[in-house]
Amino acid sequence: MSAPKKLFIKTYGCQMNVYDSERMAEALGGQGYVETKIADDADMILLNTCHIREKAAEKVYSELGRFKGLKAAKPDLKIGVAGCVAQAEGEEIMRRQPMVDLVVGPQSYHRLPEMEARAHNGAKVIDTDFPEEDKFEKLKNRPKAKRGPTAFLTVQEGCDKFCAFCVVPYTRGAEVSRPADRILREAQDLVERGVREITLLGQNVNAYHGAGPNGDLTLAQLIWELDKIDGLERIRFTTSHPNDMQDDLIEAHGTCAKLMPYLHLPVQAGSDKILKRMNRSHTAESYIRLIERIRAARPDILISGDFIVGFPEETEEDFQATLDLVEEVKYGTAYSFKYSTRPGTPAAERPLVDPAAADDRLQRLQALLTRQQREVQDSMVGREVGVLFEKAGRFEGQMVGKSDYLHAVHVSDCDRPVGDLARVRIVSSGANSLAGELI
């Protein structure tokens, strides 16, 4: 028997890219590839890229440049670029980096085995189509190998919101929801392989409307179907849009025991003027009222958010409105960024805010968010929480897992195995994690 070929995948960006990388590795497994963590050992290198961050494409070209020497030393090495930069750049990638053998967009990676075979025969292969066929149905059934206790599961892709700053509608396409039976089948398979917590993924996940036996299901209805799976103990979902937070989903947060008390609900800004210029289609007031309804259903829920500062035309008054919103909502965690231009988006043509002012605003916002995050963490001391253990800690006898609220929790003198779900009393709060003891 010949030795298996080795595949190195580097994943950038969001959780969906993590999921996509897993599926790409599985697809190429049928071609005789096994994964390696060392690029120098690989017979094929795949960069699964993200187009959200500033200068995303340039970072990919820079990374490709690092592989020139390896390609020269191993002429048979195949190099591919996948994901949203692949979708956005297409043939430009091969023009700028001729050593690249294949380019595949996020909606076409089910075709990777055929693309790899053509590349192996010397062809340069590009596929950035938005194919009509369902890529998830074309992918082979997932292997039955044992895996860790947590998993991502894509249920929805694409976005129809067209926020002025965002490339997702152009790189991931229109909103598409997977049929419910296929999601439930994949979830059952994951549980049989040892998974106890599933995070449902979508660019706009709460717009989910997948086909069910008696019509389309909402995300809440899908969650209630997942709730019936024995052995699945926790359900999460990300990322959501405020306009798609339906009543049944809010209610599920208060009534479904498996749905964790954590919600990532980006608002982006606190100024109605800026929200309108962003094409967010909601106001600061409507967002705050929505948070109140969610907390009425689940008072202990931890709210997470996203913020962009320095958006074109943002004034100090606009920024102060963002700080005011943050003070009112009180976030348990949040992600904040300085606006950067994405070519092809409506906001790309607008004049930028002074960079020094944007930097100053970002530092002030992050200081406030960090303070709130620490306050929420500190409030956990003395409470009992569920912890799903994911790995051994740095010290002997220590285990590390995530709480119901997605906090990292370290437990010493712990004899519980990976995958165990235990009650833990929180005894101290650190910079980015909690310490607890088994009850």
Secondary structure, DSSP 8 states (H G I E B T S, - for coil): ----EEEEEEE-SSHHHHHHHHHHHHHHHTTTEEE-S-GGG-SEEEEEE--SSTTHHHHHHHHHHTTHHHHHH-TT-EEEEEEHHHHHHTHHHHHH-TT--EEE-TT-GGGHHHHHHHHHTT--EEE----SS-HHHHS---------SEEEEE-EE--S---TT--HHHHT-S-EE--HHHHHHHHHHHHHTT--EEEEE-TTGGG---EETTEE--HHHHHHHHTTSTT--EEEEE---GGG--HHHHHHHHH-TTB-SEEE---B-S-HHHHHHTT----HHHHHHHHHHHHHH-TT-EEEEEEEES-TT--HHHHHHHHHHHHHH--SEEEEEE----TTSGGGGS----HHHHHHHHHHHHHHHHHHHHHHHHTTTT-EEEEEEEEE-SSTT-EEEEETTS-EEEESS----TT-EEEEEEEEE-SS-EEEEE-
